[in-house]
Amino acid sequence: MTSEIQSKEEGVREALRSVIDPEIGMNVMELGLIRDIDIQEERAHITMIMTTPFCPYAPAMIKATRKATQEAIDQPATVDMGTEQWDFSMMEDPSALDWGMYS
């Protein structure tokens, strides 16, 4: 990975911290919903998942993810839904369980 692409990827990861799951109140990076970031010369491609299969906020979160990515790197981006099922171990800090957020 070139340093330019690595720098762009870091910028995307930081920008995605502004995309909040409105139901949980945590960002997509904290929740581990971003499963892959693929930055090419002409475009970026994000693969993400939701915390539940039928998340009512999925369309808005996908749109916000695409917008944050495009703004971070100033190039087109696509976002696809992965098929992986989310679980608490994917979180950056699974100790959120200790806060009583989830039962």
DRENDO-1510 file (C-alpha; in Angstrom, 1 decimal, always signed):
<recs>
REC; n; res; u; v; w
REC; 1; MET; +0.0; +0.0; +0.0 .
REC; 2; THR; +1.4; +3.4; -1.0 .
REC; 3; SER; +1.8; +6.1; +1.6 .
REC; 4; GLU; -0.8; +8.2; -0.3 .
REC; 5; ILE; -3.4; +5.5; -0.2 .
REC; 6; GLN; -2.6; +4.7; +3.5 .
REC; 7; SER; -3.0; +8.4; +4.3 .
REC; 8; LYS; -6.3; +8.5; +2.5 .
REC; 9; GLU; -7.5; +5.4; +4.3 .
REC; 10; GLU; -6.6; +6.9; +7.6 .
REC; 11; GLY; -8.6; +10.0; +6.6 .
REC; 12; VAL; -11.6; +7.9; +5.7 .
REC; 13; ARG; -11.4; +6.1; +9.0 .
REC; 14; GLU; -11.4; +9.4; +10.9 .
REC; 15; ALA; -14.2; +10.8; +8.8 .
REC; 16; LEU; -16.4; +7.8; +9.4 .
REC; 17; ARG; -16.3; +8.5; +13.1 .
REC; 18; SER; -18.8; +11.2; +12.3 .
REC; 19; VAL; -21.3; +8.6; +11.0 .
REC; 20; ILE; -23.5; +7.7; +14.0 .
REC; 21; ASP; -25.9; +4.8; +14.4 .
REC; 22; PRO; -28.9; +6.8; +15.6 .
REC; 23; GLU; -30.4; +3.9; +17.4 .
REC; 24; ILE; -27.2; +3.1; +19.5 .
REC; 25; GLY; -25.6; +6.5; +19.5 .
REC; 26; MET; -22.1; +5.2; +18.6 .
REC; 27; ASN; -20.2; +5.8; +15.4 .
REC; 28; VAL; -19.7; +3.1; +12.7 .
REC; 29; MET; -16.0; +2.7; +13.5 .
REC; 30; GLU; -16.6; +2.2; +17.2 .
REC; 31; LEU; -19.2; -0.4; +16.4 .
REC; 32; GLY; -17.0; -2.2; +13.9 .
REC; 33; LEU; -19.5; -1.9; +11.1 .
REC; 34; ILE; -16.9; -0.9; +8.5 .
REC; 35; ARG; -15.5; -4.3; +7.4 .
REC; 36; ASP; -13.3; -3.1; +4.5 .
REC; 37; ILE; -11.9; +0.1; +3.0 .
REC; 38; ASP; -10.5; -0.3; -0.5 .
REC; 39; ILE; -9.1; +2.9; -1.9 .
REC; 40; GLN; -8.0; +2.9; -5.6 .
REC; 41; GLU; -6.6; +5.7; -7.7 .
REC; 42; GLU; -10.0; +6.7; -9.1 .
REC; 43; ARG; -12.5; +5.6; -6.4 .
REC; 44; ALA; -13.0; +4.2; -3.0 .
REC; 45; HIS; -15.1; +1.2; -2.0 .
REC; 46; ILE; -16.4; +0.5; +1.5 .
REC; 47; THR; -18.0; -2.7; +2.8 .
REC; 48; MET; -20.1; -2.3; +5.9 .
REC; 49; ILE; -22.6; -4.2; +7.9 .
REC; 50; MET; -25.4; -3.2; +10.3 .
REC; 51; THR; -25.9; -4.3; +13.9 .
REC; 52; THR; -29.2; -6.0; +12.9 .
REC; 53; PRO; -30.2; -7.5; +9.5 .
REC; 54; PHE; -33.3; -5.2; +9.1 .
REC; 55; CYS; -31.9; -2.0; +10.6 .
REC; 56; PRO; -34.4; +0.7; +9.8 .
REC; 57; TYR; -31.5; +3.3; +9.6 .
REC; 58; ALA; -29.4; +1.3; +7.1 .
REC; 59; PRO; -30.2; +3.5; +4.0 .
REC; 60; ALA; -29.4; +6.7; +5.9 .
REC; 61; MET; -26.2; +5.2; +7.4 .
REC; 62; ILE; -25.0; +4.0; +4.0 .
REC; 63; LYS; -25.7; +7.4; +2.5 .
REC; 64; ALA; -23.8; +9.1; +5.3 .
REC; 65; THR; -20.9; +6.6; +5.0 .
REC; 66; ARG; -20.6; +7.3; +1.3 .
REC; 67; LYS; -20.8; +11.1; +1.8 .
REC; 68; ALA; -18.2; +11.1; +4.6 .
REC; 69; THR; -15.8; +8.9; +2.5 .
REC; 70; GLN; -16.2; +11.1; -0.6 .
REC; 71; GLU; -15.6; +14.3; +1.4 .
REC; 72; ALA; -12.5; +12.8; +3.1 .
REC; 73; ILE; -10.7; +11.8; -0.1 .
REC; 74; ASP; -12.4; +14.1; -2.7 .
REC; 75; GLN; -13.2; +11.2; -5.1 .
REC; 76; PRO; -16.2; +8.9; -5.8 .
REC; 77; ALA; -17.0; +6.2; -3.3 .
REC; 78; THR; -19.3; +3.2; -3.2 .
REC; 79; VAL; -20.7; +1.4; -0.2 .
REC; 80; ASP; -21.9; -2.2; -0.2 .
REC; 81; MET; -23.5; -4.2; +2.5 .
REC; 82; GLY; -21.5; -7.2; +3.7 .
REC; 83; THR; -23.2; -10.4; +4.6 .
REC; 84; GLU; -21.2; -10.9; +7.8 .
REC; 85; GLN; -23.4; -10.9; +11.0 .
REC; 86; TRP; -22.4; -8.3; +13.5 .
REC; 87; ASP; -21.6; -9.2; +17.1 .
REC; 88; PHE; -20.2; -7.3; +20.1 .
REC; 89; SER; -16.7; -8.6; +19.6 .
REC; 90; MET; -16.4; -6.4; +16.4 .
REC; 91; MET; -16.6; -3.3; +18.5 .
REC; 92; GLU; -13.4; -1.2; +19.0 .
REC; 93; ASP; -14.1; -1.4; +22.8 .
REC; 94; PRO; -16.4; -4.3; +23.6 .
REC; 95; SER; -16.5; -3.0; +27.2 .
REC; 96; ALA; -19.6; -1.1; +26.2 .
REC; 97; LEU; -21.3; -4.2; +27.5 .
REC; 98; ASP; -20.1; -3.2; +30.9 .
REC; 99; TRP; -22.0; +0.1; +30.6 .
REC; 100; GLY; -25.3; -1.7; +30.6 .
REC; 101; MET; -26.0; -0.6; +27.0 .
REC; 102; TYR; -26.9; -4.1; +26.0 .
REC; 103; SER; -28.5; -7.0; +27.8 .
</recs>
